[in-house]
Amino acid sequence: MENVKVTIDGKIVEVPKDYTVLKACREAGIKIPTLCYLKDVNQIGACRMCLVEIDNIRGLQASCVYPVYEGMNIHTNNEQIRQARKVNLELILSNHNRECTTCIRSENCELQQLSKELNIKDIEYEGEKNAPPIDDISPSIVRDNSKCILCRRCVSMCKDVQKVNAIQATDRGFKTEIGVGFNKSMNDYNCINCGQCIQACPVGALYEKRNMDQVWKALADKEKYVMVQTAPAVRTALGEEFGMPMGTRVTGKMVTALRKLGFAKVTDTNTGADLTILEEGTEFLDRVVNGTGKLPIITSCCPAWVKSCEQDYPDVLEHLSSAKSPHLMMGSILKHFYAEKAGIDMNKAFVVSVMPCIAKKFEQDRPEMEARGARDVDVTITTRELAMMIKEAGIDFVKLEDSKFDDPIGEATGAGAIFGATGGVAEAAFRTVVEKLTGHEIEQIEYHQLRGEKKIKEFSAQAGDRTLRGVIVSGIGNIKEILEEVRHGESKYDFIEIMACEGGCIMGGGQPIVNARTKEDVNVFEKRAAAIYEEDTKAELRRSHKNPFVLRLYEEFLEKPNSHVSHELLHTGYKKRDKYPDECKKQ
Amino acid sequence: MRTVEELDIIKSQYEESLHPDANQKQYRIHVCNGTGCVSSKSPEILRRFEEEIEKHGISDRVKVVKTGCFGLCALGPIVIVHPDGSFYSEVKIDEIPRIVEEHLVNGNVVKEFLYKETVAEEGHIKPLEETPFYSKQKRVILKNCGEINPESIAEYIAVDGYKAFAKVITQMSQEEVIKLIKDSGLRGRGGAGFPSGVKWEFTYKAEGDVKYVACNADEGDPGAFMNRSVLEGDPHAVIEGMAIAAYVIGASKGFIYVRAEYPIAVKRLKLAIEQAKQYGVLGNDIFGTGFNFELEIRLGAGAFVCGEETALMTSIAGNRGEPRVKPPFPAYKGIFGKPTVLNNVETYANVPQIILKGVDWFRSMGTEKAPGTKVFAIGGKVQHVGLVEVPMGTTLREIIYDICGGIADGKKFKAAQTGGPSGGCITEENLDTPIDYESLIAMGTMMGSGGIIVMDEDDCMVDIAKFFLEFTVDESCGKCTPCRIGNKRLYEILEKITQGKGKEEDLERLEVLGKSIIAGSLCGLGKSSPNPILSTMRYFKDEYVAHVRDKKCPAHVCKSLKEYIILEDKCIGCTLCARNCPASCITGETKKTHLIDKDKCTKCGICHSKCKFGAIEIR
């Protein structure tokens, strides 16, 4: 790329021709306030916080969208610029519900931070505020437009990255708001509950449906035996909520904290993941060897993807594995096997899932996720909610001692752990599948070609004379081409892993929120992924089919993978789902 | 139609029908079918003419033609009878039998139905061109409006239509056309006044396998209807202009972005495109040159901001119409990311005539920096509201007083708003300034697309500014902060002021916030939306001060600041006011001075209008 020379506040810098003014300024070490700018996601120049002055160009320009050119002379700090930025910020604040003390994003709010940085004291231009109703109908997500600053980061995330197109700017002028079509709730529309909009939101306009109260209530109920399970991704990020460096693996502290919160049993969803590998892996092998179902098999552990499949690709539903997702399997086993063994009345058993995901709330809520009169899981909370509970309970998380998951379920394998990162399910599956197919242990169990941030990762694995081909799709926005091939019977793959969130569950909608400026400097995925792969390498066992609890489970209860009991408790079905409510289609 | 010769043949076939022969008692009756006249039932007038003509058995020598707008909309519905040019205004259905019988059958013009300015004192009929409304006008863009049937491509061809396009694609190189347009000095008529030839040259030189031409027909300024009239009255001129631009830049596809609120324009455009395809001036291998060009109409859903070029192109691509930053400019990245020429309706309509009549002819009109003519839609407090076309550099005084007959009801001129909600006002002292792009900017306003709203002494300038701001608050696209929230806050301050709750420091706040919005907004809408305030504050600061300091509205418009008082010396106690007061707040005995209870008075003004003795004063 050709370089150009630009002058920023009197200093000459040389930057590539395709840079924006903002990028050039950042490189020159000049801090420019931003709000709507979200690297790689949203670059629209809407908030007008990053205004700069460019010689010979009328007015002030938003540096986040203005391209550099040779000889450009940029000013980033003078009275007019400071004044304009301040006025704009005050205008945003004048139409913002400024109840900071009770806001879910207090202290992690980019608007709050910016107000502090720009020394906002009084709001000069107070006036009417939009007071739209809160949309909290969805089991996963809440939208409070009184907090929304219309930066559109959520819209770009939903539209351009995830390509779901559930939310858009509606109406015009002062009445503009972010919403779904026909003024519907997100629950009644094509939202897949991935929660990436929450991750994009700089303020408290989008957040998970909070279920902590149900957990507190259950914990306080003497009649209930409350068990908890935590997804693999939670431990890679929970520490961030307590100021620990990104990528700190806090498994031991997390277990201790959960015990301190009062859970009777603290278990690991990773074991559910190991179980999933055996169920799904067997189903896959069956389809490959005996032709019992459609290939490629597509993973079903991501509930956002499953909803997308039901509404957008109903004709490929037969390709989905019928295996329930790990936490539902785990919940079912906790209730129907573990509780019985432990002599606990199944009616008193209560399972809480801690997930990096908000779609898991929707999934858990699906009516069919129950067996023998018991819900698989009773409440699902996010990583963020767990952190809030720990804080509320006055637990000093950072100083906690490590402890281990409860026996006899105990520690899971490393294969179960890597479920949390993109490619992890495929890697875990192939560690088992290849050994099952060939009948002997494989030494090389790390599939590095399945790891990393690439959105589409193809791979193949040799199992005897059979070559199995697979593909990993990271991010629901990248599924189209691959699914079109499946739809038309032209897929060259045997196995497809799909995770709705780019990077997988460690980047899920329920994980701690990283602000835009940190995202510019730090690769969040890499940090959290490193923690999850460390969980794998540090594990004693790294193959799901070696998990002692899972082996015992088959021996004592399930008989074998895909058995009749398995199907009753651990498998599910899918159905075509309407993308939009009927009345919207008619119009 | 495959060749230029065929075009000539069609011209010669239809030319005659445009010129009825008086000796053979031939008549051609033009019935205005522009939106204004249509809404006062001109289609029914047309039908009744046809019926009456049929009844009298004269249809072989009398033709009724629907035409576009004549401009004098205030006097619609309008009917003109050719060859004599008799101008019947405010035509009523029951007048038609007499016009047909006396004029068309017997050859006697029905003078009492004529537009009074066309009847000279001594009784003879003056040609339309000699009436005040038309004599100072120079109809170039509007030359076919009211002259031909806009629904007939043949009539367009008969007045040299598509001749320029044929000439360009058979005889001229792309560079030659660019040079010609550049030399002509034609500038964008959408408001900004960018040189059209330069714009075309940029797009011509821009790299790209696919390029587009687009026409901005999303006219949205309150009170502006110049483009609508051109599209309704002469749609082929726009199509021809676009086809020429397409040839120049190498585009094979064009879009006309027109607002859905213009149903007649849309209908005529659709028809015109169909006919142009039938006649082979659109489609493949046009005039056998191998040049292909097709046109598509895209309807705007009513968002004012879609008149902004990047928003318009975003909307054409099927997205929410919102502006984006420039650069990249449309010439490099326009519709679907491809190099695009986007011009306004009026700009395109100029092109064929410049090609045919040449640079010198075009430059003979208007000013050095802004040659040619400009169409203005005049609304507000003038005698004759309507559409006028004048050479650039004409003064506002000529337009308001000479052409439009001055201020209505003998009131005093106060100001004229140009440039719609993005512009500002022109005051008495600038009435004699020649109008062009630069002079308007110097006066703190802008050309805009050509809407002029005239205000008189009864208009409150704070209220006017509030009116335009309210429009912007609703029509901001909502994308960028200063425009979305800033304008709302400006509006709220103005509302406070007009309610008598304003403080002197509010005037400073208006100015500071207004300037900040201008500096910090993304697109032209935000960058100009505070103009109506800043401009009225510049020229009518005293009115603002009266509102905030004295709590008075000098024009007696702002209701909260009005007070109705009964003058003791004038009131004779007739009780008329008390009997008509809907709030029952006027008391008094018969033949004694009455009194208004200020607390109960709703300031509806009925008492003031009912009083026959001028005893009620507004303060």
Interface residues (C-beta under 8 A of the other chain):
Chain A: I44 G45 A46 C47 R48 L51 R58 G59 L60 Q61 A62 V65 Y66 P67 Q80 Q83 A84 V87 N88 L91 I92 S94 N95 E124 Y125 G127 E128 L150 R152 Q168 A169 D171 R172 G173 F174 K175 T176
Chain B: A303 V305 R320 E322 R324 V325 P327 P328 T472 V473 D474 E475 S476 C477 G478 K479 C480 T481 P482 R484 I485 G486 N487 K488 R489 E492 R509 V512 L513 S516 I518 A519 G520 S521 L522 K527
